[in-house]
Amino acid sequence: MKRILLTTALLFTYILTFGQELKFYNEFFFPVEHKKKSNPFFFSKTKETETKIEEIFYTLSDTTLIRKRVFEKGKDGNAISESITKFNSFGDITFEITRNLQTGFTVSKELNSEGNTIFQKVFTGNLIHDEVYFDENGNEIEKISEQLPEPHLGQIGWNTYIAQNIRVPKEVRYSKKVTRINMSFFINESGEIEDIEVLYPEEIHPALANVAYNLVKNYPEKWSPYVLNGEIKKREIIVPIVFNILGIVNRN
């Protein structure tokens, strides 16, 4: 009860401070109403100028800064790029990604606790242009040997797991279209999945996002970890979850 009262008091303080209505989001950062049944995880405040829109996200439980999203505007006022910055519980930047909304050209960076870039990837859609690891001093690590992460029994094993467990939620059962959801997650040094996220959730129906998220979360096996020059490292994985509404039989 004390936690509920504290959260309510904090939100009221934010409303008074920023003089605006707050937005609420579920665990996939999809907009929801501030109701118990909507199960909001985060709230945000937005600031808009002539050149950009900045939205800052906080946890609903204790108002911890969790991420920032910025849309840069073109001369016509429309958004031309999107950048997302993620923070840890201490307020340190852990991840940055910038996407050109017109071309899809994307640059992502993973940072250490000192604020230095330790991994950078440049890609467009599923096409990777460049991937670079850096040491603690910011020097590029030469890629002599590399072993990419793999699920149990390889890609065939992963595809079999998805095919056997995917479900079409009733909310979209009659949409009659193919929906592709790109899932981002990290394989840690022990081969475990962590930091699962639905990419661009605002473009996805929340019921589908929930199914895709749980498919990744409930994967029962470990992956083989990423190995660079004989050293095991944490590695981001992006995989598509495809819902063919016409081709999938619901098994509810």
N, C-alpha and C positions, 0 to 999 in steps of 0.2 A: 504494500500500500504506500509506504514511504517513497519507493522508487517511482511509482506512478505520479505521486504528487510532485516530486522533484522534477521529473521530465516535463510535466505540465507547466510548472513554474518557469523552467528554462525556456520552453517554447514561447510562453507569454512574454518573457523578457526579450526574446529575439524579435517578436512581432512589434513590440514597442520600440525597440532600438532601430530596426530597419524600416519600420512604417510600411510593411507590405505583407501580403498573404504568403505563407510558406507553401512550398510544394513538397509532396511526400512520394517516396519511392519504395518498391519492394526490394528483395534481396538481389534482383537482376537489374536494378536501377530503372525499372519500368514505372511510369507514373501511376499512383493509386490514390484513392481518397483516404483521408485520415480517419479511418474507422477500424475497429478491432478486427473485423472479418477480413479486411484488406491486408492485414498483417504488414504494415509499413516498417521498414528497417532504417530508412534514412530520410532526412529532410534537407531542403536546399534553399538558398537565397540567391536572387539573380540581380545583376547590375548590367544595364544596357547603355551603351554610348553610340555615337555615330559610326564608330569603326568596329565595335565588337560587342558580343554578349558574353558575360562571364557568370557562370553558375558555380557556387561552392556548396559542397555536400558535407553533411555531418551525420554522425550516428544518432539515431533517435533516443537511444538509451542514456547516453552521457554526453552528447553534443561534441564528440571528438571529430576534428577535421579528418576527412577520409579521402576526398578527391576534389579536383577542380576541372571544370570543362569550359573551354573558351571557343567561341565561334568568331572568326575574323570575317568582316564584311567586305564586299567589293564596292565599287563605285555606285552600283545600282541598289545597294543596301542589302543584297542577298548574301547569305553565308557562302564563303569560298573555301574555308578550311576549318577543321575541327582539331583541337588538341585536348588531351586528357592527361592530367597529372595525378598520380596516386601517392598517398602519404601513409607512413606507418603510425603507430599509436603515439610516437614521440614527436610527430610533426615533420619527420624527415622525408624527403622525396625518394620514392623507391622505384618509380616507373613513369615514363613519359612516352606519349605517342601522339604524332601529328599526322593528319590525313588531309590531302587535297581532295575536296569534295567534287571537283570537276574531273580529275584524272584518276583518282584512287591511289595515287602515289603516297606511300606511307613510310614514316620513319619511327621506329620504336627504340627506346633506350631503357635498360635496367641499370639502376644505380646502387652503390653500396652505402653504408651508413655514413661515410665521409663525404658523400655527394658526388663521387666520381663515377663516371660511366664504366660499367664492367662488361656490358654487352650491347651491341647496336645491330639492328636489322633494318634493311631497306627493302620494301616489297610493294607490289601492286597486285591486289587480290591474292591469288595463290602463287604468283610468280615472285620468287625471291631474287632480288638483284644483288644483295650483298649482306654478309653476316660477319661481324668482327667481335672478338673478345679482347678485353684489355686487362692488364695486370693492375696492381694496387697503385702504381705510379702513373697510370694512364697510357702506358705503352702498349701498342698493338701486339697481341700474341700471335706468332706465326702458326698457322694451322698445318702441322706436319702429319698428324693422323687424327681421325675423327670416327666416332661410332655413335650414330644417332639413336635416340630412344626408340624402343619398340614395345608394343603391347605383347601380352602372353600369346604365343603361337603366331606372332606377326600380324600383318594386315588382315589376313584371312580370319584369324581368331577374333580380332576387333570387329570386323564386319559381321561375323556370325553372332557375336554378343549383341550388337545393335539390332540386327534383324530379328533376333529372338525376343527382344525386350521392348522394342519401340511400340508406342501406343499413340493413337490419334485421339486427343481429348474431344469430348462431345461438343465443346464450344465451336470447333472448327470443322466438324465432321462433314459438313455440306459445302465447304468452300470450294471444293473441286479444283485444286491447284497444287503445284509442287512448291514447297517452301524449304529453302536452304538456310540453316542456322549455323553460323560459324562459332564454335566454342573455343575459348582460350583457357588453357590451364598449364601448370608447371609440373614437370617431373623432377622431384627432388633427388638428392644424392642416394636415397634409399630405394628409389623407384616408385615412390608413392605420389599420387595425384594430389595437388593442392592449388589454392588460389584459382578456383574455377570461376569463369565469367562468360556470360553471353555477350558476344560482340554486337554493338549497335542494337540494343534491346528495343529502342524506340521504333524500329522498323519491323518488329516481330510481335505476333500475338502473344500475350503473357502466358496463356495456357500452353502453347507450344514451347515457349522458353522454359517453362517449368519442367516439362517432360525431358527436354534436351539436357537441362542442368542435372536432373536426377539420373539420367542415363550415364553421364560421366561420373557423377558422385558415387553411384552404386556399383561401378565397375569392380568386380571382386578380386582381380589379380593385380600384381605389381607390374610395372613396366621395367624394361632394362634401362638403366640410367644413361645419360649422355656422357661420353668420354672424349676429352680433348687432350691430345698429346699424352695419353696415359693417365690423365687426372679426371676424376669424376666431377661433373659440374651440374648445377641446376639448369634446366632448359625449358623454355616455353614451347608448347605444342598448340597448334591451331588445327582443328579438325572440323569438317562439316557434318552436321546431322541433317539428313534430307527426309522430309515428310512428303511422300507422294500420297495425297489424300485419296485419290482414286484407286491406288494400288495396294494400300495397306488395309488389312482386315482388323477391325477393332476386336481386342480380346479382353473385354471388361468383365 
